[in-house]
Amino acid sequence: MKFDPKFIVKVAGTLTVISLVTAAVLGGVNAVTKDPIAAINAQKTQDAMAAVVSDPTVFQAVEAIPQEAVDAAASYGGTLTELYDGQGTGYVMKVVASGSQGSIEMMVGVDAEGAVTGVSVVDHAETSGIGTKVTGNEPLPSGTGVLDQFKGMSHAEGDLVVGKNVDAISGATVSSRGITTGVNAALAAAEALA
């Protein structure tokens, strides 16, 4: 089968124009939505910080997270992505850990004594109606919220383990383990910073 060279040039030209128009539209959408998305993410971070410490205004962002804190979090299976220093009152950390359907991004507050002050989920991909019971802090049979149970916990008596010293929501054990991994990672990072 023989193709006419004019036909090939015409098809190539048409595809090039379509590609350029598509790229321009995507670039325009990105330019319009970039700042609002950044503002929404910053607000989510501030809301999460307010949920884990009593006065988030005391905490200052640490631009260069010390490697020993990153390594300590990684040793527990978490990824330390942001660190806020409370000027002697403790730390707030954004930690990412694996859940049942993907990553769970959470803020964890740790006081100067190395105890958890709160846990708040910023973003997740957990299953609606199951894993979201964990990320939404639904109550355990004891009446305490799944995330609230971590308040006051530390590594003083060992690692936090689902089924040992951490309760899971029935049917959402993997999500509960993901949160526990993130909290253990944050506690380890705080210990490395002490």
PyMOL CGO cylinders between C-alpha atoms (Angstrom):
from pymol import cmd
from pymol.cgo import CYLINDER

trace = [
    CYLINDER, 0.00, 0.00, 0.00, 1.43, 3.32, -1.07, 0.3, 1, 1, 1, 1, 1, 1,
    CYLINDER, 1.43, 3.32, -1.07, 0.64, 6.60, 0.76, 0.3, 1, 1, 1, 1, 1, 1,
    CYLINDER, 0.64, 6.60, 0.76, 0.65, 9.96, -0.89, 0.3, 1, 1, 1, 1, 1, 1,
    CYLINDER, 0.65, 9.96, -0.89, 3.34, 12.20, 0.72, 0.3, 1, 1, 1, 1, 1, 1,
    CYLINDER, 3.34, 12.20, 0.72, 0.86, 15.09, 0.82, 0.3, 1, 1, 1, 1, 1, 1,
    CYLINDER, 0.86, 15.09, 0.82, -1.53, 12.93, 2.85, 0.3, 1, 1, 1, 1, 1, 1,
    CYLINDER, -1.53, 12.93, 2.85, 1.22, 12.07, 5.38, 0.3, 1, 1, 1, 1, 1, 1,
    CYLINDER, 1.22, 12.07, 5.38, 2.16, 15.74, 5.75, 0.3, 1, 1, 1, 1, 1, 1,
    CYLINDER, 2.16, 15.74, 5.75, -1.51, 16.68, 6.19, 0.3, 1, 1, 1, 1, 1, 1,
    CYLINDER, -1.51, 16.68, 6.19, -2.09, 14.04, 8.91, 0.3, 1, 1, 1, 1, 1, 1,
    CYLINDER, -2.09, 14.04, 8.91, 1.16, 14.95, 10.69, 0.3, 1, 1, 1, 1, 1, 1,
    CYLINDER, 1.16, 14.95, 10.69, 0.26, 18.64, 10.55, 0.3, 1, 1, 1, 1, 1, 1,
    CYLINDER, 0.26, 18.64, 10.55, -3.25, 18.00, 11.89, 0.3, 1, 1, 1, 1, 1, 1,
    CYLINDER, -3.25, 18.00, 11.89, -1.90, 15.89, 14.79, 0.3, 1, 1, 1, 1, 1, 1,
    CYLINDER, -1.90, 15.89, 14.79, 0.68, 18.57, 15.58, 0.3, 1, 1, 1, 1, 1, 1,
    CYLINDER, 0.68, 18.57, 15.58, -1.99, 21.30, 15.71, 0.3, 1, 1, 1, 1, 1, 1,
    CYLINDER, -1.99, 21.30, 15.71, -4.23, 19.11, 17.93, 0.3, 1, 1, 1, 1, 1, 1,
    CYLINDER, -4.23, 19.11, 17.93, -1.29, 18.42, 20.26, 0.3, 1, 1, 1, 1, 1, 1,
    CYLINDER, -1.29, 18.42, 20.26, -0.38, 22.11, 20.50, 0.3, 1, 1, 1, 1, 1, 1,
    CYLINDER, -0.38, 22.11, 20.50, -3.97, 23.17, 21.22, 0.3, 1, 1, 1, 1, 1, 1,
    CYLINDER, -3.97, 23.17, 21.22, -4.34, 20.43, 23.86, 0.3, 1, 1, 1, 1, 1, 1,
    CYLINDER, -4.34, 20.43, 23.86, -1.07, 21.43, 25.51, 0.3, 1, 1, 1, 1, 1, 1,
    CYLINDER, -1.07, 21.43, 25.51, -2.13, 25.09, 25.55, 0.3, 1, 1, 1, 1, 1, 1,
    CYLINDER, -2.13, 25.09, 25.55, -5.50, 24.25, 27.12, 0.3, 1, 1, 1, 1, 1, 1,
    CYLINDER, -5.50, 24.25, 27.12, -3.88, 22.05, 29.79, 0.3, 1, 1, 1, 1, 1, 1,
    CYLINDER, -3.88, 22.05, 29.79, -1.30, 24.75, 30.52, 0.3, 1, 1, 1, 1, 1, 1,
    CYLINDER, -1.30, 24.75, 30.52, -4.08, 27.31, 30.88, 0.3, 1, 1, 1, 1, 1, 1,
    CYLINDER, -4.08, 27.31, 30.88, -6.08, 25.08, 33.24, 0.3, 1, 1, 1, 1, 1, 1,
    CYLINDER, -6.08, 25.08, 33.24, -2.96, 24.48, 35.33, 0.3, 1, 1, 1, 1, 1, 1,
    CYLINDER, -2.96, 24.48, 35.33, -2.23, 28.22, 35.51, 0.3, 1, 1, 1, 1, 1, 1,
    CYLINDER, -2.23, 28.22, 35.51, -5.79, 28.96, 36.65, 0.3, 1, 1, 1, 1, 1, 1,
    CYLINDER, -5.79, 28.96, 36.65, -6.05, 26.15, 39.23, 0.3, 1, 1, 1, 1, 1, 1,
    CYLINDER, -6.05, 26.15, 39.23, -2.49, 26.01, 40.64, 0.3, 1, 1, 1, 1, 1, 1,
    CYLINDER, -2.49, 26.01, 40.64, -2.89, 28.78, 43.24, 0.3, 1, 1, 1, 1, 1, 1,
    CYLINDER, -2.89, 28.78, 43.24, -6.38, 27.76, 44.46, 0.3, 1, 1, 1, 1, 1, 1,
    CYLINDER, -6.38, 27.76, 44.46, -5.22, 24.14, 44.87, 0.3, 1, 1, 1, 1, 1, 1,
    CYLINDER, -5.22, 24.14, 44.87, -2.14, 25.30, 46.82, 0.3, 1, 1, 1, 1, 1, 1,
    CYLINDER, -2.14, 25.30, 46.82, -4.37, 27.46, 49.05, 0.3, 1, 1, 1, 1, 1, 1,
    CYLINDER, -4.37, 27.46, 49.05, -6.73, 24.55, 49.71, 0.3, 1, 1, 1, 1, 1, 1,
    CYLINDER, -6.73, 24.55, 49.71, -3.81, 22.25, 50.59, 0.3, 1, 1, 1, 1, 1, 1,
    CYLINDER, -3.81, 22.25, 50.59, -2.33, 24.89, 52.92, 0.3, 1, 1, 1, 1, 1, 1,
    CYLINDER, -2.33, 24.89, 52.92, -5.70, 25.30, 54.65, 0.3, 1, 1, 1, 1, 1, 1,
    CYLINDER, -5.70, 25.30, 54.65, -6.05, 21.52, 55.05, 0.3, 1, 1, 1, 1, 1, 1,
    CYLINDER, -6.05, 21.52, 55.05, -2.61, 21.44, 56.66, 0.3, 1, 1, 1, 1, 1, 1,
    CYLINDER, -2.61, 21.44, 56.66, -3.51, 24.28, 59.06, 0.3, 1, 1, 1, 1, 1, 1,
    CYLINDER, -3.51, 24.28, 59.06, -6.81, 22.60, 59.97, 0.3, 1, 1, 1, 1, 1, 1,
    CYLINDER, -6.81, 22.60, 59.97, -5.01, 19.32, 60.60, 0.3, 1, 1, 1, 1, 1, 1,
    CYLINDER, -5.01, 19.32, 60.60, -2.41, 21.09, 62.77, 0.3, 1, 1, 1, 1, 1, 1,
    CYLINDER, -2.41, 21.09, 62.77, -5.16, 22.74, 64.79, 0.3, 1, 1, 1, 1, 1, 1,
    CYLINDER, -5.16, 22.74, 64.79, -6.65, 19.28, 65.38, 0.3, 1, 1, 1, 1, 1, 1,
    CYLINDER, -6.65, 19.28, 65.38, -3.42, 17.85, 66.82, 0.3, 1, 1, 1, 1, 1, 1,
    CYLINDER, -3.42, 17.85, 66.82, -2.04, 20.71, 68.96, 0.3, 1, 1, 1, 1, 1, 1,
    CYLINDER, -2.04, 20.71, 68.96, -3.68, 23.34, 71.12, 0.3, 1, 1, 1, 1, 1, 1,
    CYLINDER, -3.68, 23.34, 71.12, -1.86, 26.33, 69.59, 0.3, 1, 1, 1, 1, 1, 1,
    CYLINDER, -1.86, 26.33, 69.59, -0.67, 25.77, 66.01, 0.3, 1, 1, 1, 1, 1, 1,
    CYLINDER, -0.67, 25.77, 66.01, 0.64, 29.34, 65.72, 0.3, 1, 1, 1, 1, 1, 1,
    CYLINDER, 0.64, 29.34, 65.72, 3.63, 28.38, 67.91, 0.3, 1, 1, 1, 1, 1, 1,
    CYLINDER, 3.63, 28.38, 67.91, 4.84, 25.86, 65.33, 0.3, 1, 1, 1, 1, 1, 1,
    CYLINDER, 4.84, 25.86, 65.33, 7.25, 26.97, 62.62, 0.3, 1, 1, 1, 1, 1, 1,
    CYLINDER, 7.25, 26.97, 62.62, 7.90, 25.01, 59.42, 0.3, 1, 1, 1, 1, 1, 1,
    CYLINDER, 7.90, 25.01, 59.42, 11.32, 23.39, 59.25, 0.3, 1, 1, 1, 1, 1, 1,
    CYLINDER, 11.32, 23.39, 59.25, 12.60, 23.86, 55.71, 0.3, 1, 1, 1, 1, 1, 1,
    CYLINDER, 12.60, 23.86, 55.71, 15.41, 21.27, 55.87, 0.3, 1, 1, 1, 1, 1, 1,
    CYLINDER, 15.41, 21.27, 55.87, 14.18, 18.21, 57.76, 0.3, 1, 1, 1, 1, 1, 1,
    CYLINDER, 14.18, 18.21, 57.76, 17.12, 16.55, 59.54, 0.3, 1, 1, 1, 1, 1, 1,
    CYLINDER, 17.12, 16.55, 59.54, 18.08, 13.28, 57.86, 0.3, 1, 1, 1, 1, 1, 1,
    CYLINDER, 18.08, 13.28, 57.86, 18.07, 11.39, 61.16, 0.3, 1, 1, 1, 1, 1, 1,
    CYLINDER, 18.07, 11.39, 61.16, 14.35, 12.21, 61.58, 0.3, 1, 1, 1, 1, 1, 1,
    CYLINDER, 14.35, 12.21, 61.58, 13.60, 11.10, 58.01, 0.3, 1, 1, 1, 1, 1, 1,
    CYLINDER, 13.60, 11.10, 58.01, 15.54, 7.86, 58.57, 0.3, 1, 1, 1, 1, 1, 1,
    CYLINDER, 15.54, 7.86, 58.57, 13.84, 7.19, 61.92, 0.3, 1, 1, 1, 1, 1, 1,
    CYLINDER, 13.84, 7.19, 61.92, 10.38, 7.58, 60.33, 0.3, 1, 1, 1, 1, 1, 1,
    CYLINDER, 10.38, 7.58, 60.33, 11.40, 5.33, 57.43, 0.3, 1, 1, 1, 1, 1, 1,
    CYLINDER, 11.40, 5.33, 57.43, 12.57, 2.63, 59.85, 0.3, 1, 1, 1, 1, 1, 1,
    CYLINDER, 12.57, 2.63, 59.85, 8.92, 2.31, 60.94, 0.3, 1, 1, 1, 1, 1, 1,
    CYLINDER, 8.92, 2.31, 60.94, 7.55, 2.30, 57.39, 0.3, 1, 1, 1, 1, 1, 1,
    CYLINDER, 7.55, 2.30, 57.39, 6.48, 5.94, 57.23, 0.3, 1, 1, 1, 1, 1, 1,
    CYLINDER, 6.48, 5.94, 57.23, 7.63, 8.87, 55.14, 0.3, 1, 1, 1, 1, 1, 1,
    CYLINDER, 7.63, 8.87, 55.14, 8.19, 12.18, 56.93, 0.3, 1, 1, 1, 1, 1, 1,
    CYLINDER, 8.19, 12.18, 56.93, 7.22, 14.90, 54.43, 0.3, 1, 1, 1, 1, 1, 1,
    CYLINDER, 7.22, 14.90, 54.43, 6.81, 18.01, 56.61, 0.3, 1, 1, 1, 1, 1, 1,
    CYLINDER, 6.81, 18.01, 56.61, 8.06, 19.04, 60.04, 0.3, 1, 1, 1, 1, 1, 1,
    CYLINDER, 8.06, 19.04, 60.04, 6.92, 21.89, 62.28, 0.3, 1, 1, 1, 1, 1, 1,
    CYLINDER, 6.92, 21.89, 62.28, 8.93, 22.84, 65.38, 0.3, 1, 1, 1, 1, 1, 1,
    CYLINDER, 8.93, 22.84, 65.38, 7.00, 23.98, 68.45, 0.3, 1, 1, 1, 1, 1, 1,
    CYLINDER, 7.00, 23.98, 68.45, 9.97, 25.85, 69.93, 0.3, 1, 1, 1, 1, 1, 1,
    CYLINDER, 9.97, 25.85, 69.93, 10.41, 23.45, 72.86, 0.3, 1, 1, 1, 1, 1, 1,
    CYLINDER, 10.41, 23.45, 72.86, 6.75, 22.37, 73.13, 0.3, 1, 1, 1, 1, 1, 1,
    CYLINDER, 6.75, 22.37, 73.13, 7.08, 19.49, 70.67, 0.3, 1, 1, 1, 1, 1, 1,
    CYLINDER, 7.08, 19.49, 70.67, 6.62, 18.83, 66.98, 0.3, 1, 1, 1, 1, 1, 1,
    CYLINDER, 6.62, 18.83, 66.98, 3.92, 18.40, 64.39, 0.3, 1, 1, 1, 1, 1, 1,
    CYLINDER, 3.92, 18.40, 64.39, 4.78, 16.12, 61.50, 0.3, 1, 1, 1, 1, 1, 1,
    CYLINDER, 4.78, 16.12, 61.50, 3.11, 15.28, 58.24, 0.3, 1, 1, 1, 1, 1, 1,
    CYLINDER, 3.11, 15.28, 58.24, 3.68, 11.57, 57.73, 0.3, 1, 1, 1, 1, 1, 1,
    CYLINDER, 3.68, 11.57, 57.73, 2.62, 9.27, 54.90, 0.3, 1, 1, 1, 1, 1, 1,
    CYLINDER, 2.62, 9.27, 54.90, 2.00, 5.55, 55.51, 0.3, 1, 1, 1, 1, 1, 1,
    CYLINDER, 2.00, 5.55, 55.51, 0.40, 2.76, 53.48, 0.3, 1, 1, 1, 1, 1, 1,
    CYLINDER, 0.40, 2.76, 53.48, -3.26, 1.98, 54.03, 0.3, 1, 1, 1, 1, 1, 1,
    CYLINDER, -3.26, 1.98, 54.03, -5.50, -0.61, 52.42, 0.3, 1, 1, 1, 1, 1, 1,
    CYLINDER, -5.50, -0.61, 52.42, -6.09, 1.28, 49.16, 0.3, 1, 1, 1, 1, 1, 1,
    CYLINDER, -6.09, 1.28, 49.16, -3.07, 3.55, 48.96, 0.3, 1, 1, 1, 1, 1, 1,
    CYLINDER, -3.07, 3.55, 48.96, -1.30, 6.16, 51.02, 0.3, 1, 1, 1, 1, 1, 1,
    CYLINDER, -1.30, 6.16, 51.02, -2.67, 7.78, 54.17, 0.3, 1, 1, 1, 1, 1, 1,
    CYLINDER, -2.67, 7.78, 54.17, -1.32, 11.29, 54.74, 0.3, 1, 1, 1, 1, 1, 1,
    CYLINDER, -1.32, 11.29, 54.74, -1.66, 12.43, 58.35, 0.3, 1, 1, 1, 1, 1, 1,
    CYLINDER, -1.66, 12.43, 58.35, -0.54, 15.09, 60.78, 0.3, 1, 1, 1, 1, 1, 1,
    CYLINDER, -0.54, 15.09, 60.78, 0.76, 13.81, 64.11, 0.3, 1, 1, 1, 1, 1, 1,
    CYLINDER, 0.76, 13.81, 64.11, 1.50, 16.04, 67.08, 0.3, 1, 1, 1, 1, 1, 1,
    CYLINDER, 1.50, 16.04, 67.08, 4.14, 14.93, 69.58, 0.3, 1, 1, 1, 1, 1, 1,
    CYLINDER, 4.14, 14.93, 69.58, 4.80, 16.89, 72.79, 0.3, 1, 1, 1, 1, 1, 1,
    CYLINDER, 4.80, 16.89, 72.79, 8.17, 17.64, 74.38, 0.3, 1, 1, 1, 1, 1, 1,
    CYLINDER, 8.17, 17.64, 74.38, 7.90, 14.46, 76.49, 0.3, 1, 1, 1, 1, 1, 1,
    CYLINDER, 7.90, 14.46, 76.49, 7.48, 12.29, 73.39, 0.3, 1, 1, 1, 1, 1, 1,
    CYLINDER, 7.48, 12.29, 73.39, 3.74, 11.61, 73.73, 0.3, 1, 1, 1, 1, 1, 1,
    CYLINDER, 3.74, 11.61, 73.73, 1.18, 11.96, 70.97, 0.3, 1, 1, 1, 1, 1, 1,
    CYLINDER, 1.18, 11.96, 70.97, -1.01, 15.07, 71.27, 0.3, 1, 1, 1, 1, 1, 1,
    CYLINDER, -1.01, 15.07, 71.27, -3.26, 14.18, 68.35, 0.3, 1, 1, 1, 1, 1, 1,
    CYLINDER, -3.26, 14.18, 68.35, -3.63, 12.57, 64.94, 0.3, 1, 1, 1, 1, 1, 1,
    CYLINDER, -3.63, 12.57, 64.94, -5.52, 14.05, 61.98, 0.3, 1, 1, 1, 1, 1, 1,
    CYLINDER, -5.52, 14.05, 61.98, -5.83, 12.56, 58.50, 0.3, 1, 1, 1, 1, 1, 1,
    CYLINDER, -5.83, 12.56, 58.50, -5.17, 15.05, 55.70, 0.3, 1, 1, 1, 1, 1, 1,
    CYLINDER, -5.17, 15.05, 55.70, -5.63, 12.81, 52.66, 0.3, 1, 1, 1, 1, 1, 1,
    CYLINDER, -5.63, 12.81, 52.66, -6.33, 9.13, 51.98, 0.3, 1, 1, 1, 1, 1, 1,
    CYLINDER, -6.33, 9.13, 51.98, -7.71, 6.62, 49.47, 0.3, 1, 1, 1, 1, 1, 1,
    CYLINDER, -7.71, 6.62, 49.47, -9.32, 4.24, 51.98, 0.3, 1, 1, 1, 1, 1, 1,
    CYLINDER, -9.32, 4.24, 51.98, -12.50, 2.34, 51.15, 0.3, 1, 1, 1, 1, 1, 1,
    CYLINDER, -12.50, 2.34, 51.15, -15.67, 4.31, 51.79, 0.3, 1, 1, 1, 1, 1, 1,
    CYLINDER, -15.67, 4.31, 51.79, -17.65, 2.91, 54.71, 0.3, 1, 1, 1, 1, 1, 1,
    CYLINDER, -17.65, 2.91, 54.71, -14.80, 0.71, 55.93, 0.3, 1, 1, 1, 1, 1, 1,
    CYLINDER, -14.80, 0.71, 55.93, -11.39, 2.42, 55.98, 0.3, 1, 1, 1, 1, 1, 1,
    CYLINDER, -11.39, 2.42, 55.98, -13.08, 5.80, 56.23, 0.3, 1, 1, 1, 1, 1, 1,
    CYLINDER, -13.08, 5.80, 56.23, -14.31, 4.77, 59.68, 0.3, 1, 1, 1, 1, 1, 1,
    CYLINDER, -14.31, 4.77, 59.68, -10.67, 4.91, 60.75, 0.3, 1, 1, 1, 1, 1, 1,
    CYLINDER, -10.67, 4.91, 60.75, -9.71, 8.08, 58.91, 0.3, 1, 1, 1, 1, 1, 1,
    CYLINDER, -9.71, 8.08, 58.91, -12.93, 9.75, 60.06, 0.3, 1, 1, 1, 1, 1, 1,
    CYLINDER, -12.93, 9.75, 60.06, -12.17, 8.99, 63.74, 0.3, 1, 1, 1, 1, 1, 1,
    CYLINDER, -12.17, 8.99, 63.74, -15.31, 6.93, 64.31, 0.3, 1, 1, 1, 1, 1, 1,
    CYLINDER, -15.31, 6.93, 64.31, -15.71, 5.58, 67.84, 0.3, 1, 1, 1, 1, 1, 1,
    CYLINDER, -15.71, 5.58, 67.84, -14.40, 2.22, 68.96, 0.3, 1, 1, 1, 1, 1, 1,
    CYLINDER, -14.40, 2.22, 68.96, -16.58, 0.01, 71.20, 0.3, 1, 1, 1, 1, 1, 1,
    CYLINDER, -16.58, 0.01, 71.20, -15.04, 1.86, 74.17, 0.3, 1, 1, 1, 1, 1, 1,
    CYLINDER, -15.04, 1.86, 74.17, -16.49, 5.13, 72.81, 0.3, 1, 1, 1, 1, 1, 1,
    CYLINDER, -16.49, 5.13, 72.81, -13.07, 6.65, 72.08, 0.3, 1, 1, 1, 1, 1, 1,
    CYLINDER, -13.07, 6.65, 72.08, -12.41, 7.73, 68.50, 0.3, 1, 1, 1, 1, 1, 1,
    CYLINDER, -12.41, 7.73, 68.50, -9.99, 5.57, 66.51, 0.3, 1, 1, 1, 1, 1, 1,
    CYLINDER, -9.99, 5.57, 66.51, -7.57, 8.47, 66.10, 0.3, 1, 1, 1, 1, 1, 1,
    CYLINDER, -7.57, 8.47, 66.10, -8.19, 9.85, 69.59, 0.3, 1, 1, 1, 1, 1, 1,
    CYLINDER, -8.19, 9.85, 69.59, -6.95, 6.61, 71.19, 0.3, 1, 1, 1, 1, 1, 1,
    CYLINDER, -6.95, 6.61, 71.19, -3.38, 7.63, 70.28, 0.3, 1, 1, 1, 1, 1, 1,
    CYLINDER, -3.38, 7.63, 70.28, -3.42, 10.74, 72.49, 0.3, 1, 1, 1, 1, 1, 1,
    CYLINDER, -3.42, 10.74, 72.49, -0.92, 10.33, 75.30, 0.3, 1, 1, 1, 1, 1, 1,
    CYLINDER, -0.92, 10.33, 75.30, 0.72, 7.25, 73.77, 0.3, 1, 1, 1, 1, 1, 1,
    CYLINDER, 0.72, 7.25, 73.77, 4.48, 7.09, 73.36, 0.3, 1, 1, 1, 1, 1, 1,
    CYLINDER, 4.48, 7.09, 73.36, 7.28, 4.62, 72.77, 0.3, 1, 1, 1, 1, 1, 1,
    CYLINDER, 7.28, 4.62, 72.77, 8.04, 4.59, 76.51, 0.3, 1, 1, 1, 1, 1, 1,
    CYLINDER, 8.04, 4.59, 76.51, 6.49, 1.13, 76.80, 0.3, 1, 1, 1, 1, 1, 1,
    CYLINDER, 6.49, 1.13, 76.80, 7.44, -0.08, 73.31, 0.3, 1, 1, 1, 1, 1, 1,
    CYLINDER, 7.44, -0.08, 73.31, 6.07, 0.26, 69.81, 0.3, 1, 1, 1, 1, 1, 1,
    CYLINDER, 6.07, 0.26, 69.81, 2.39, 0.77, 69.14, 0.3, 1, 1, 1, 1, 1, 1,
    CYLINDER, 2.39, 0.77, 69.14, 0.84, -2.41, 67.72, 0.3, 1, 1, 1, 1, 1, 1,
    CYLINDER, 0.84, -2.41, 67.72, -2.72, -3.06, 66.53, 0.3, 1, 1, 1, 1, 1, 1,
    CYLINDER, -2.72, -3.06, 66.53, -4.23, -5.77, 68.72, 0.3, 1, 1, 1, 1, 1, 1,
    CYLINDER, -4.23, -5.77, 68.72, -1.74, -5.19, 71.52, 0.3, 1, 1, 1, 1, 1, 1,
    CYLINDER, -1.74, -5.19, 71.52, -2.00, -1.58, 72.65, 0.3, 1, 1, 1, 1, 1, 1,
    CYLINDER, -2.00, -1.58, 72.65, -3.99, -0.12, 69.73, 0.3, 1, 1, 1, 1, 1, 1,
    CYLINDER, -3.99, -0.12, 69.73, -7.59, -1.06, 68.93, 0.3, 1, 1, 1, 1, 1, 1,
    CYLINDER, -7.59, -1.06, 68.93, -8.80, -1.45, 65.34, 0.3, 1, 1, 1, 1, 1, 1,
    CYLINDER, -8.80, -1.45, 65.34, -12.21, -0.91, 63.81, 0.3, 1, 1, 1, 1, 1, 1,
    CYLINDER, -12.21, -0.91, 63.81, -13.67, -4.28, 62.83, 0.3, 1, 1, 1, 1, 1, 1,
    CYLINDER, -13.67, -4.28, 62.83, -13.19, -4.81, 59.09, 0.3, 1, 1, 1, 1, 1, 1,
    CYLINDER, -13.19, -4.81, 59.09, -10.68, -1.97, 58.79, 0.3, 1, 1, 1, 1, 1, 1,
    CYLINDER, -10.68, -1.97, 58.79, -7.62, -3.55, 60.33, 0.3, 1, 1, 1, 1, 1, 1,
    CYLINDER, -7.62, -3.55, 60.33, -5.31, -2.61, 57.45, 0.3, 1, 1, 1, 1, 1, 1,
    CYLINDER, -5.31, -2.61, 57.45, -6.36, 1.05, 57.67, 0.3, 1, 1, 1, 1, 1, 1,
    CYLINDER, -6.36, 1.05, 57.67, -5.83, 0.94, 61.45, 0.3, 1, 1, 1, 1, 1, 1,
    CYLINDER, -5.83, 0.94, 61.45, -2.36, -0.52, 60.89, 0.3, 1, 1, 1, 1, 1, 1,
    CYLINDER, -2.36, -0.52, 60.89, -1.61, 2.26, 58.40, 0.3, 1, 1, 1, 1, 1, 1,
    CYLINDER, -1.61, 2.26, 58.40, -2.47, 4.94, 60.96, 0.3, 1, 1, 1, 1, 1, 1,
    CYLINDER, -2.47, 4.94, 60.96, -0.45, 3.08, 63.62, 0.3, 1, 1, 1, 1, 1, 1,
    CYLINDER, -0.45, 3.08, 63.62, 2.54, 2.92, 61.24, 0.3, 1, 1, 1, 1, 1, 1,
    CYLINDER, 2.54, 2.92, 61.24, 2.32, 6.68, 60.73, 0.3, 1, 1, 1, 1, 1, 1,
    CYLINDER, 2.32, 6.68, 60.73, 2.11, 7.37, 64.47, 0.3, 1, 1, 1, 1, 1, 1,
    CYLINDER, 2.11, 7.37, 64.47, 5.07, 5.06, 65.19, 0.3, 1, 1, 1, 1, 1, 1,
    CYLINDER, 5.07, 5.06, 65.19, 7.04, 6.84, 62.43, 0.3, 1, 1, 1, 1, 1, 1,
    CYLINDER, 7.04, 6.84, 62.43, 6.23, 10.27, 63.92, 0.3, 1, 1, 1, 1, 1, 1,
    CYLINDER, 6.23, 10.27, 63.92, 7.21, 9.14, 67.43, 0.3, 1, 1, 1, 1, 1, 1,
    CYLINDER, 7.21, 9.14, 67.43, 10.50, 7.75, 66.10, 0.3, 1, 1, 1, 1, 1, 1,
    CYLINDER, 10.50, 7.75, 66.10, 11.20, 10.99, 64.22, 0.3, 1, 1, 1, 1, 1, 1,
    CYLINDER, 11.20, 10.99, 64.22, 10.51, 13.05, 67.36, 0.3, 1, 1, 1, 1, 1, 1,
    CYLINDER, 10.51, 13.05, 67.36, 12.85, 10.81, 69.36, 0.3, 1, 1, 1, 1, 1, 1,
    CYLINDER, 12.85, 10.81, 69.36, 15.57, 11.34, 66.73, 0.3, 1, 1, 1, 1, 1, 1,
    CYLINDER, 15.57, 11.34, 66.73, 15.12, 15.11, 67.05, 0.3, 1, 1, 1, 1, 1, 1,
    CYLINDER, 15.12, 15.11, 67.05, 15.33, 15.13, 70.85, 0.3, 1, 1, 1, 1, 1, 1,
]
cmd.load_cgo(trace, "trace")
